[in-house]
Amino acid sequence: MRSVREWLEAPAASVAERGGKLNVLRGAVARVTTPLLPDDYLHLANPLWSARELRGRIVDVRKETVDSATLVIQPGWGFDFKYQPGQYIGIGVLIEGRWHWRSYSLTCPPNWSDHGHGGKRVISIAVKAMPEGFLSSHLVSGEVPVGTIVRLAAPQGGFVLPYPPPEKVLFLTAGSGITPVMSMLRAMDRRDLVTDVTHVHSARTAEDVMFGPELRDLHDRHPGFTSRLHLTAANGKFALADLDTEFPDWRERDTWACGPIGMLDEIERHWRDAGLSDRLHVERFEIERSAAGEGGTVTFAKTGKTAQVDGATSLLEAGEAAGVQMPFGCRMGICQTCVVTLNSGHVRDLRNGDEHREGDKIQTCISVAAGDCAVEV
């Protein structure tokens, strides 16, 4: 009986880890309609009824600051709403005939239903426009309108808040580093578990603070929540040495930190010097690059597509620019989702300059071409 179920589920197995009876139904329909998938019949009725890939529809875009916005997305079939607060998703948006993929932290609690959208379960991400960020600029500027169908990658990531949370918590964030922590705070608020939480957030000015009104509301409603905004334009960067005077019990707290590379490096050193590294959780949005490759022609073997790249463009970015659907997760060299085989040539690790050659398994998000090469994608 189990083998029959597995056979029926197989066509839909890649859509979600947990599909239950729905995956059996989707897989069975795919078997009946072979060689066509249900998508070939159902996408005209509803593009979210896909057994081929995770999809979603943007149902709301809300400005947070001048250069940031929250996107509310209604996921389609197969999305797992039982993610952990702090995890991220991948989102693919079709712009000018090409799919552009990026990872963004979920800002909503698990199993979130928005009354403004008929009580349906939805998810949210918050995007800050970056000067070099093509997709982020499009999302924040409104060039991707409500109703747009996007591709989704399942939630993942280890920067998460456990349930139940620790008794004493410290959050240290800056800029868009607040986004995964908002999911944690909203989950704690929803479960009435805001017991003893301190949050220090750095932004350039008060107008640059994402979720400012909500942070003030949490502060007012929960006696156990202390929200401290540090404005760097007026006061410079937050000095970790001030923790001893402003929050003398910081050593007793489990700490989650997210923000710019320099800030996180300093925090890691401070906690290491205090012998508290095991109580620190860090999420990085950027790769610390210390090397580059020579560049060259990259061939994506399975698709036959090629891309001419410089020595600073990752193989992941090169593939996406060429229209290849690349596997990816964190885009930081941590999660191993983007690992593929290097079929020929040489590539270099952006983080340390290590060279990899034919036959090696490589991470495309932190590898660049060191001459002509081919990868198994």
Contacts in CASP RR format, 6 or more apart in sequence:
PFRMAT RR
TARGET T0000
AUTHOR 0000-0000-0000
METHOD contacts of the structure
MODEL  1
MRSVREWLEAPAASVAERGGKLNVLRGAVARVTTPLLPDDYLHLANPLWS
ARELRGRIVDVRKETVDSATLVIQPGWGFDFKYQPGQYIGIGVLIEGRWH
WRSYSLTCPPNWSDHGHGGKRVISIAVKAMPEGFLSSHLVSGEVPVGTIV
RLAAPQGGFVLPYPPPEKVLFLTAGSGITPVMSMLRAMDRRDLVTDVTHV
HSARTAEDVMFGPELRDLHDRHPGFTSRLHLTAANGKFALADLDTEFPDW
RERDTWACGPIGMLDEIERHWRDAGLSDRLHVERFEIERSAAGEGGTVTF
AKTGKTAQVDGATSLLEAGEAAGVQMPFGCRMGICQTCVVTLNSGHVRDL
RNGDEHREGDKIQTCISVAAGDCAVEV
5 24 0 8 1.000
8 24 0 8 1.000
8 27 0 8 1.000
8 28 0 8 1.000
8 31 0 8 1.000
9 23 0 8 1.000
9 24 0 8 1.000
9 27 0 8 1.000
10 27 0 8 1.000
11 26 0 8 1.000
11 27 0 8 1.000
11 30 0 8 1.000
11 31 0 8 1.000
11 37 0 8 1.000
11 51 0 8 1.000
12 19 0 8 1.000
12 23 0 8 1.000
12 26 0 8 1.000
12 27 0 8 1.000
12 30 0 8 1.000
12 51 0 8 1.000
13 23 0 8 1.000
15 23 0 8 1.000
15 26 0 8 1.000
15 50 0 8 1.000
15 51 0 8 1.000
15 52 0 8 1.000
15 53 0 8 1.000
15 54 0 8 1.000
15 77 0 8 1.000
15 78 0 8 1.000
16 23 0 8 1.000
16 54 0 8 1.000
16 77 0 8 1.000
16 78 0 8 1.000
16 79 0 8 1.000
16 80 0 8 1.000
16 154 0 8 1.000
17 80 0 8 1.000
17 154 0 8 1.000
18 80 0 8 1.000
18 82 0 8 1.000
19 78 0 8 1.000
22 77 0 8 1.000
22 78 0 8 1.000
23 78 0 8 1.000
26 38 0 8 1.000
26 51 0 8 1.000
26 77 0 8 1.000
27 51 0 8 1.000
29 38 0 8 1.000
29 51 0 8 1.000
30 37 0 8 1.000
30 38 0 8 1.000
30 51 0 8 1.000
33 40 0 8 1.000
33 41 0 8 1.000
37 51 0 8 1.000
37 52 0 8 1.000
38 49 0 8 1.000
38 50 0 8 1.000
38 51 0 8 1.000
39 49 0 8 1.000
39 50 0 8 1.000
39 51 0 8 1.000
39 52 0 8 1.000
42 49 0 8 1.000
42 50 0 8 1.000
43 49 0 8 1.000
43 50 0 8 1.000
47 55 0 8 1.000
47 57 0 8 1.000
47 149 0 8 1.000
48 55 0 8 1.000
48 56 0 8 1.000
48 57 0 8 1.000
48 74 0 8 1.000
48 75 0 8 1.000
48 76 0 8 1.000
48 77 0 8 1.000
48 149 0 8 1.000
49 76 0 8 1.000
49 77 0 8 1.000
50 76 0 8 1.000
50 77 0 8 1.000
51 77 0 8 1.000
53 151 0 8 1.000
54 75 0 8 1.000
54 76 0 8 1.000
54 77 0 8 1.000
54 78 0 8 1.000
54 79 0 8 1.000
54 151 0 8 1.000
54 152 0 8 1.000
54 153 0 8 1.000
54 154 0 8 1.000
55 75 0 8 1.000
55 76 0 8 1.000
55 77 0 8 1.000
55 149 0 8 1.000
55 150 0 8 1.000
55 151 0 8 1.000
55 152 0 8 1.000
56 73 0 8 1.000
56 74 0 8 1.000
56 75 0 8 1.000
56 76 0 8 1.000
56 79 0 8 1.000
56 149 0 8 1.000
56 150 0 8 1.000
56 151 0 8 1.000
56 152 0 8 1.000
57 73 0 8 1.000
57 74 0 8 1.000
57 76 0 8 1.000
57 147 0 8 1.000
57 148 0 8 1.000
57 149 0 8 1.000
57 150 0 8 1.000
58 71 0 8 1.000
58 72 0 8 1.000
58 73 0 8 1.000
58 144 0 8 1.000
58 145 0 8 1.000
58 146 0 8 1.000
58 147 0 8 1.000
58 148 0 8 1.000
58 150 0 8 1.000
59 72 0 8 1.000
59 73 0 8 1.000
59 74 0 8 1.000
59 117 0 8 1.000
59 122 0 8 1.000
59 146 0 8 1.000
59 147 0 8 1.000
60 70 0 8 1.000
60 71 0 8 1.000
60 72 0 8 1.000
60 114 0 8 1.000
60 117 0 8 1.000
60 146 0 8 1.000
61 69 0 8 1.000
61 70 0 8 1.000
61 71 0 8 1.000
61 72 0 8 1.000
61 139 0 8 1.000
61 142 0 8 1.000
61 144 0 8 1.000
61 145 0 8 1.000
61 146 0 8 1.000
62 69 0 8 1.000
62 70 0 8 1.000
62 72 0 8 1.000
63 69 0 8 1.000
64 70 0 8 1.000
64 126 0 8 1.000
64 210 0 8 1.000
64 211 0 8 1.000
65 128 0 8 1.000
65 207 0 8 1.000
65 208 0 8 1.000
65 209 0 8 1.000
65 210 0 8 1.000
66 207 0 8 1.000
67 128 0 8 1.000
67 129 0 8 1.000
67 140 0 8 1.000
68 126 0 8 1.000
68 127 0 8 1.000
68 128 0 8 1.000
68 129 0 8 1.000
68 140 0 8 1.000
68 176 0 8 1.000
68 210 0 8 1.000
69 126 0 8 1.000
69 127 0 8 1.000
69 139 0 8 1.000
69 140 0 8 1.000
69 142 0 8 1.000
70 107 0 8 1.000
70 124 0 8 1.000
70 125 0 8 1.000
70 126 0 8 1.000
70 127 0 8 1.000
71 124 0 8 1.000
71 125 0 8 1.000
71 126 0 8 1.000
71 127 0 8 1.000
71 139 0 8 1.000
72 114 0 8 1.000
72 117 0 8 1.000
72 122 0 8 1.000
72 123 0 8 1.000
72 124 0 8 1.000
73 91 0 8 1.000
73 122 0 8 1.000
73 123 0 8 1.000
73 124 0 8 1.000
73 125 0 8 1.000
73 150 0 8 1.000
73 152 0 8 1.000
74 117 0 8 1.000
74 120 0 8 1.000
74 121 0 8 1.000
74 122 0 8 1.000
75 81 0 8 1.000
75 121 0 8 1.000
75 122 0 8 1.000
75 123 0 8 1.000
75 152 0 8 1.000
79 123 0 8 1.000
79 152 0 8 1.000
79 154 0 8 1.000
80 154 0 8 1.000
80 155 0 8 1.000
81 110 0 8 1.000
81 111 0 8 1.000
81 112 0 8 1.000
81 121 0 8 1.000
81 123 0 8 1.000
82 110 0 8 1.000
82 111 0 8 1.000
83 106 0 8 1.000
83 110 0 8 1.000
83 155 0 8 1.000
84 110 0 8 1.000
84 155 0 8 1.000
84 158 0 8 1.000
84 160 0 8 1.000
84 161 0 8 1.000
84 163 0 8 1.000
85 106 0 8 1.000
85 109 0 8 1.000
85 110 0 8 1.000
85 160 0 8 1.000
85 161 0 8 1.000
85 180 0 8 1.000
85 183 0 8 1.000
85 184 0 8 1.000
85 186 0 8 1.000
85 187 0 8 1.000
85 188 0 8 1.000
86 105 0 8 1.000
86 106 0 8 1.000
86 157 0 8 1.000
86 158 0 8 1.000
86 159 0 8 1.000
86 160 0 8 1.000
86 161 0 8 1.000
86 180 0 8 1.000
86 181 0 8 1.000
86 183 0 8 1.000
86 184 0 8 1.000
86 283 0 8 1.000
87 105 0 8 1.000
87 106 0 8 1.000
87 155 0 8 1.000
87 156 0 8 1.000
87 157 0 8 1.000
87 158 0 8 1.000
87 159 0 8 1.000
87 160 0 8 1.000
87 180 0 8 1.000
87 183 0 8 1.000
88 103 0 8 1.000
88 104 0 8 1.000
88 105 0 8 1.000
88 106 0 8 1.000
88 155 0 8 1.000
88 156 0 8 1.000
88 157 0 8 1.000
88 180 0 8 1.000
88 329 0 8 1.000
88 330 0 8 1.000
89 103 0 8 1.000
89 104 0 8 1.000
89 106 0 8 1.000
89 123 0 8 1.000
89 125 0 8 1.000
89 152 0 8 1.000
89 153 0 8 1.000
89 154 0 8 1.000
89 155 0 8 1.000
89 156 0 8 1.000
90 101 0 8 1.000
90 102 0 8 1.000
90 103 0 8 1.000
90 104 0 8 1.000
90 152 0 8 1.000
90 153 0 8 1.000
90 328 0 8 1.000
90 329 0 8 1.000
91 101 0 8 1.000
91 102 0 8 1.000
91 103 0 8 1.000
91 104 0 8 1.000
91 125 0 8 1.000
91 150 0 8 1.000
91 151 0 8 1.000
91 152 0 8 1.000
91 153 0 8 1.000
92 99 0 8 1.000
92 100 0 8 1.000
92 101 0 8 1.000
92 102 0 8 1.000
92 135 0 8 1.000
92 150 0 8 1.000
92 151 0 8 1.000
92 152 0 8 1.000
93 99 0 8 1.000
93 100 0 8 1.000
93 135 0 8 1.000
93 138 0 8 1.000
93 139 0 8 1.000
93 144 0 8 1.000
93 148 0 8 1.000
93 150 0 8 1.000
93 151 0 8 1.000
94 100 0 8 1.000
95 134 0 8 1.000
95 135 0 8 1.000
95 138 0 8 1.000
95 143 0 8 1.000
95 144 0 8 1.000
98 321 0 8 1.000
98 323 0 8 1.000
99 151 0 8 1.000
99 320 0 8 1.000
99 323 0 8 1.000
99 325 0 8 1.000
100 134 0 8 1.000
100 135 0 8 1.000
100 138 0 8 1.000
100 320 0 8 1.000
101 135 0 8 1.000
101 151 0 8 1.000
101 153 0 8 1.000
101 320 0 8 1.000
101 326 0 8 1.000
101 328 0 8 1.000
102 135 0 8 1.000
102 136 0 8 1.000
102 331 0 8 1.000
103 153 0 8 1.000
103 328 0 8 1.000
103 329 0 8 1.000
103 330 0 8 1.000
103 331 0 8 1.000
104 125 0 8 1.000
104 126 0 8 1.000
104 127 0 8 1.000
104 179 0 8 1.000
105 125 0 8 1.000
105 126 0 8 1.000
105 177 0 8 1.000
105 179 0 8 1.000
105 180 0 8 1.000
105 183 0 8 1.000
105 283 0 8 1.000
106 123 0 8 1.000
106 124 0 8 1.000
106 125 0 8 1.000
106 155 0 8 1.000
106 180 0 8 1.000
106 183 0 8 1.000
107 124 0 8 1.000
107 125 0 8 1.000
107 126 0 8 1.000
107 179 0 8 1.000
107 180 0 8 1.000
107 182 0 8 1.000
107 183 0 8 1.000
107 186 0 8 1.000
108 122 0 8 1.000
108 123 0 8 1.000
108 124 0 8 1.000
108 183 0 8 1.000
108 186 0 8 1.000
109 183 0 8 1.000
109 186 0 8 1.000
109 187 0 8 1.000
109 190 0 8 1.000
110 187 0 8 1.000
111 121 0 8 1.000
112 121 0 8 1.000
112 122 0 8 1.000
112 123 0 8 1.000
112 124 0 8 1.000
112 186 0 8 1.000
113 119 0 8 1.000
113 120 0 8 1.000
113 121 0 8 1.000
113 122 0 8 1.000
114 120 0 8 1.000
114 122 0 8 1.000
125 179 0 8 1.000
126 176 0 8 1.000
126 179 0 8 1.000
126 182 0 8 1.000
126 210 0 8 1.000
126 211 0 8 1.000
127 136 0 8 1.000
127 139 0 8 1.000
127 140 0 8 1.000
128 136 0 8 1.000
128 140 0 8 1.000
128 175 0 8 1.000
128 176 0 8 1.000
128 210 0 8 1.000
129 136 0 8 1.000
129 137 0 8 1.000
129 139 0 8 1.000
129 140 0 8 1.000
129 141 0 8 1.000
130 136 0 8 1.000
130 137 0 8 1.000
138 144 0 8 1.000
153 328 0 8 1.000
153 329 0 8 1.000
156 329 0 8 1.000
156 330 0 8 1.000
156 335 0 8 1.000
156 337 0 8 1.000
157 330 0 8 1.000
157 335 0 8 1.000
159 180 0 8 1.000
159 256 0 8 1.000
159 258 0 8 1.000
159 281 0 8 1.000
159 282 0 8 1.000
159 283 0 8 1.000
161 183 0 8 1.000
161 184 0 8 1.000
161 187 0 8 1.000
161 188 0 8 1.000
161 256 0 8 1.000
163 187 0 8 1.000
163 191 0 8 1.000
164 193 0 8 1.000
165 184 0 8 1.000
165 188 0 8 1.000
165 193 0 8 1.000
166 253 0 8 1.000
166 254 0 8 1.000
167 195 0 8 1.000
167 196 0 8 1.000
168 196 0 8 1.000
168 249 0 8 1.000
168 252 0 8 1.000
168 253 0 8 1.000
168 254 0 8 1.000
169 196 0 8 1.000
169 197 0 8 1.000
169 198 0 8 1.000
169 253 0 8 1.000
169 254 0 8 1.000
169 255 0 8 1.000
169 256 0 8 1.000
170 197 0 8 1.000
170 198 0 8 1.000
170 199 0 8 1.000
170 200 0 8 1.000
170 247 0 8 1.000
170 250 0 8 1.000
170 253 0 8 1.000
170 254 0 8 1.000
170 255 0 8 1.000
170 256 0 8 1.000
171 181 0 8 1.000
171 184 0 8 1.000
171 185 0 8 1.000
171 197 0 8 1.000
171 198 0 8 1.000
171 199 0 8 1.000
171 200 0 8 1.000
171 201 0 8 1.000
171 255 0 8 1.000
171 256 0 8 1.000
171 257 0 8 1.000
172 200 0 8 1.000
172 255 0 8 1.000
172 256 0 8 1.000
172 257 0 8 1.000
172 258 0 8 1.000
172 263 0 8 1.000
172 267 0 8 1.000
173 181 0 8 1.000
173 199 0 8 1.000
173 200 0 8 1.000
173 201 0 8 1.000
173 202 0 8 1.000
173 257 0 8 1.000
173 258 0 8 1.000
173 259 0 8 1.000
174 201 0 8 1.000
174 202 0 8 1.000
174 203 0 8 1.000
174 238 0 8 1.000
174 258 0 8 1.000
174 259 0 8 1.000
174 260 0 8 1.000
174 263 0 8 1.000
175 201 0 8 1.000
175 202 0 8 1.000
175 203 0 8 1.000
175 208 0 8 1.000
175 210 0 8 1.000
175 259 0 8 1.000
175 260 0 8 1.000
176 210 0 8 1.000
176 259 0 8 1.000
176 285 0 8 1.000
177 258 0 8 1.000
177 259 0 8 1.000
177 283 0 8 1.000
177 285 0 8 1.000
178 201 0 8 1.000
178 210 0 8 1.000
178 211 0 8 1.000
178 258 0 8 1.000
179 210 0 8 1.000
179 258 0 8 1.000
180 256 0 8 1.000
180 258 0 8 1.000
180 283 0 8 1.000
181 199 0 8 1.000
181 256 0 8 1.000
181 258 0 8 1.000
182 210 0 8 1.000
182 211 0 8 1.000
182 214 0 8 1.000
184 256 0 8 1.000
185 194 0 8 1.000
185 197 0 8 1.000
185 199 0 8 1.000
185 218 0 8 1.000
187 193 0 8 1.000
188 194 0 8 1.000
188 197 0 8 1.000
189 218 0 8 1.000
189 221 0 8 1.000
189 222 0 8 1.000
194 218 0 8 1.000
194 222 0 8 1.000
194 224 0 8 1.000
194 225 0 8 1.000
195 224 0 8 1.000
196 224 0 8 1.000
197 222 0 8 1.000
197 224 0 8 1.000
197 225 0 8 1.000
197 226 0 8 1.000
198 225 0 8 1.000
198 226 0 8 1.000
198 228 0 8 1.000
198 247 0 8 1.000
198 250 0 8 1.000
198 253 0 8 1.000
199 215 0 8 1.000
199 225 0 8 1.000
199 226 0 8 1.000
199 227 0 8 1.000
199 228 0 8 1.000
200 228 0 8 1.000
200 230 0 8 1.000
200 238 0 8 1.000
200 247 0 8 1.000
201 209 0 8 1.000
201 215 0 8 1.000
201 227 0 8 1.000
201 228 0 8 1.000
201 229 0 8 1.000
201 230 0 8 1.000
202 229 0 8 1.000
202 230 0 8 1.000
202 231 0 8 1.000
202 232 0 8 1.000
202 237 0 8 1.000
202 238 0 8 1.000
202 263 0 8 1.000
203 209 0 8 1.000
203 210 0 8 1.000
203 229 0 8 1.000
203 230 0 8 1.000
203 231 0 8 1.000
203 232 0 8 1.000
204 231 0 8 1.000
204 232 0 8 1.000
204 233 0 8 1.000
205 231 0 8 1.000
205 233 0 8 1.000
205 234 0 8 1.000
206 229 0 8 1.000
206 231 0 8 1.000
209 215 0 8 1.000
209 229 0 8 1.000
212 229 0 8 1.000
215 227 0 8 1.000
215 229 0 8 1.000
216 227 0 8 1.000
218 225 0 8 1.000
218 227 0 8 1.000
219 225 0 8 1.000
219 226 0 8 1.000
219 227 0 8 1.000
228 246 0 8 1.000
230 238 0 8 1.000
232 238 0 8 1.000
237 263 0 8 1.000
240 266 0 8 1.000
240 267 0 8 1.000
240 270 0 8 1.000
243 250 0 8 1.000
244 250 0 8 1.000
251 274 0 8 1.000
251 276 0 8 1.000
253 279 0 8 1.000
254 279 0 8 1.000
254 281 0 8 1.000
255 267 0 8 1.000
255 271 0 8 1.000
255 276 0 8 1.000
255 279 0 8 1.000
255 280 0 8 1.000
255 281 0 8 1.000
256 281 0 8 1.000
256 282 0 8 1.000
256 283 0 8 1.000
257 263 0 8 1.000
257 264 0 8 1.000
257 267 0 8 1.000
257 280 0 8 1.000
257 281 0 8 1.000
257 282 0 8 1.000
257 283 0 8 1.000
258 264 0 8 1.000
258 282 0 8 1.000
258 283 0 8 1.000
258 284 0 8 1.000
258 285 0 8 1.000
259 283 0 8 1.000
259 284 0 8 1.000
259 285 0 8 1.000
260 286 0 8 1.000
261 284 0 8 1.000
261 286 0 8 1.000
261 288 0 8 1.000
264 282 0 8 1.000
264 284 0 8 1.000
267 280 0 8 1.000
267 282 0 8 1.000
268 277 0 8 1.000
268 280 0 8 1.000
268 282 0 8 1.000
271 277 0 8 1.000
271 279 0 8 1.000
271 280 0 8 1.000
284 332 0 8 1.000
285 332 0 8 1.000
286 332 0 8 1.000
287 331 0 8 1.000
287 332 0 8 1.000
287 333 0 8 1.000
287 350 0 8 1.000
287 351 0 8 1.000
287 365 0 8 1.000
287 366 0 8 1.000
288 351 0 8 1.000
289 312 0 8 1.000
289 350 0 8 1.000
289 351 0 8 1.000
290 350 0 8 1.000
290 351 0 8 1.000
290 352 0 8 1.000
290 353 0 8 1.000
291 348 0 8 1.000
291 349 0 8 1.000
291 350 0 8 1.000
291 351 0 8 1.000
291 352 0 8 1.000
291 353 0 8 1.000
292 311 0 8 1.000
292 312 0 8 1.000
292 348 0 8 1.000
292 350 0 8 1.000
292 368 0 8 1.000
293 311 0 8 1.000
293 312 0 8 1.000
293 347 0 8 1.000
293 348 0 8 1.000
293 353 0 8 1.000
293 368 0 8 1.000
293 369 0 8 1.000
293 370 0 8 1.000
293 371 0 8 1.000
294 311 0 8 1.000
294 348 0 8 1.000
294 369 0 8 1.000
294 370 0 8 1.000
294 371 0 8 1.000
295 309 0 8 1.000
295 310 0 8 1.000
295 311 0 8 1.000
295 368 0 8 1.000
295 369 0 8 1.000
295 370 0 8 1.000
295 371 0 8 1.000
296 308 0 8 1.000
296 309 0 8 1.000
296 310 0 8 1.000
296 311 0 8 1.000
296 369 0 8 1.000
296 371 0 8 1.000
296 372 0 8 1.000
296 373 0 8 1.000
297 306 0 8 1.000
297 307 0 8 1.000
297 308 0 8 1.000
297 309 0 8 1.000
297 369 0 8 1.000
297 371 0 8 1.000
297 372 0 8 1.000
297 373 0 8 1.000
298 306 0 8 1.000
298 307 0 8 1.000
298 308 0 8 1.000
298 309 0 8 1.000
298 315 0 8 1.000
298 318 0 8 1.000
298 319 0 8 1.000
298 369 0 8 1.000
298 372 0 8 1.000
298 373 0 8 1.000
298 374 0 8 1.000
298 375 0 8 1.000
299 305 0 8 1.000
299 306 0 8 1.000
299 343 0 8 1.000
299 372 0 8 1.000
299 373 0 8 1.000
299 374 0 8 1.000
299 375 0 8 1.000
300 306 0 8 1.000
300 307 0 8 1.000
300 319 0 8 1.000
300 322 0 8 1.000
300 324 0 8 1.000
300 374 0 8 1.000
300 375 0 8 1.000
300 377 0 8 1.000
301 343 0 8 1.000
301 374 0 8 1.000
301 375 0 8 1.000
301 376 0 8 1.000
301 377 0 8 1.000
302 376 0 8 1.000
302 377 0 8 1.000
303 324 0 8 1.000
303 377 0 8 1.000
305 319 0 8 1.000
305 322 0 8 1.000
305 323 0 8 1.000
305 324 0 8 1.000
306 322 0 8 1.000
307 318 0 8 1.000
307 319 0 8 1.000
307 321 0 8 1.000
307 322 0 8 1.000
309 315 0 8 1.000
309 318 0 8 1.000
309 368 0 8 1.000
309 369 0 8 1.000
311 348 0 8 1.000
311 368 0 8 1.000
311 369 0 8 1.000
311 370 0 8 1.000
312 350 0 8 1.000
312 368 0 8 1.000
313 368 0 8 1.000
314 350 0 8 1.000
314 364 0 8 1.000
314 365 0 8 1.000
314 366 0 8 1.000
314 367 0 8 1.000
314 368 0 8 1.000
315 347 0 8 1.000
315 362 0 8 1.000
315 364 0 8 1.000
315 365 0 8 1.000
315 367 0 8 1.000
315 368 0 8 1.000
315 369 0 8 1.000
315 375 0 8 1.000
316 326 0 8 1.000
316 328 0 8 1.000
316 331 0 8 1.000
316 338 0 8 1.000
316 364 0 8 1.000
316 365 0 8 1.000
318 369 0 8 1.000
319 326 0 8 1.000
319 364 0 8 1.000
319 377 0 8 1.000
320 326 0 8 1.000
324 377 0 8 1.000
326 338 0 8 1.000
326 364 0 8 1.000
326 377 0 8 1.000
327 337 0 8 1.000
327 338 0 8 1.000
327 339 0 8 1.000
327 340 0 8 1.000
327 364 0 8 1.000
327 377 0 8 1.000
328 337 0 8 1.000
328 338 0 8 1.000
328 364 0 8 1.000
328 365 0 8 1.000
329 335 0 8 1.000
329 337 0 8 1.000
329 338 0 8 1.000
329 365 0 8 1.000
330 337 0 8 1.000
330 365 0 8 1.000
331 338 0 8 1.000
331 365 0 8 1.000
332 365 0 8 1.000
332 366 0 8 1.000
333 351 0 8 1.000
333 363 0 8 1.000
333 365 0 8 1.000
333 366 0 8 1.000
336 363 0 8 1.000
338 363 0 8 1.000
338 364 0 8 1.000
338 365 0 8 1.000
339 361 0 8 1.000
339 362 0 8 1.000
339 363 0 8 1.000
339 364 0 8 1.000
340 361 0 8 1.000
340 362 0 8 1.000
340 364 0 8 1.000
340 375 0 8 1.000
340 376 0 8 1.000
340 377 0 8 1.000
341 359 0 8 1.000
341 360 0 8 1.000
341 361 0 8 1.000
341 362 0 8 1.000
341 375 0 8 1.000
341 376 0 8 1.000
342 356 0 8 1.000
342 357 0 8 1.000
342 358 0 8 1.000
342 359 0 8 1.000
342 360 0 8 1.000
342 361 0 8 1.000
342 362 0 8 1.000
342 373 0 8 1.000
342 374 0 8 1.000
342 375 0 8 1.000
342 376 0 8 1.000
343 358 0 8 1.000
343 359 0 8 1.000
343 373 0 8 1.000
343 374 0 8 1.000
343 375 0 8 1.000
343 376 0 8 1.000
344 358 0 8 1.000
344 372 0 8 1.000
344 373 0 8 1.000
344 374 0 8 1.000
345 357 0 8 1.000
345 358 0 8 1.000
345 370 0 8 1.000
345 371 0 8 1.000
345 372 0 8 1.000
345 373 0 8 1.000
345 374 0 8 1.000
346 355 0 8 1.000
346 356 0 8 1.000
346 357 0 8 1.000
346 358 0 8 1.000
346 370 0 8 1.000
346 371 0 8 1.000
346 373 0 8 1.000
347 355 0 8 1.000
347 356 0 8 1.000
347 362 0 8 1.000
347 367 0 8 1.000
347 368 0 8 1.000
347 369 0 8 1.000
347 370 0 8 1.000
347 373 0 8 1.000
348 354 0 8 1.000
348 355 0 8 1.000
348 356 0 8 1.000
348 367 0 8 1.000
348 368 0 8 1.000
348 369 0 8 1.000
348 370 0 8 1.000
349 355 0 8 1.000
349 356 0 8 1.000
349 366 0 8 1.000
349 367 0 8 1.000
350 366 0 8 1.000
350 367 0 8 1.000
350 368 0 8 1.000
351 366 0 8 1.000
355 370 0 8 1.000
356 362 0 8 1.000
356 367 0 8 1.000
362 375 0 8 1.000
364 375 0 8 1.000
364 377 0 8 1.000
END
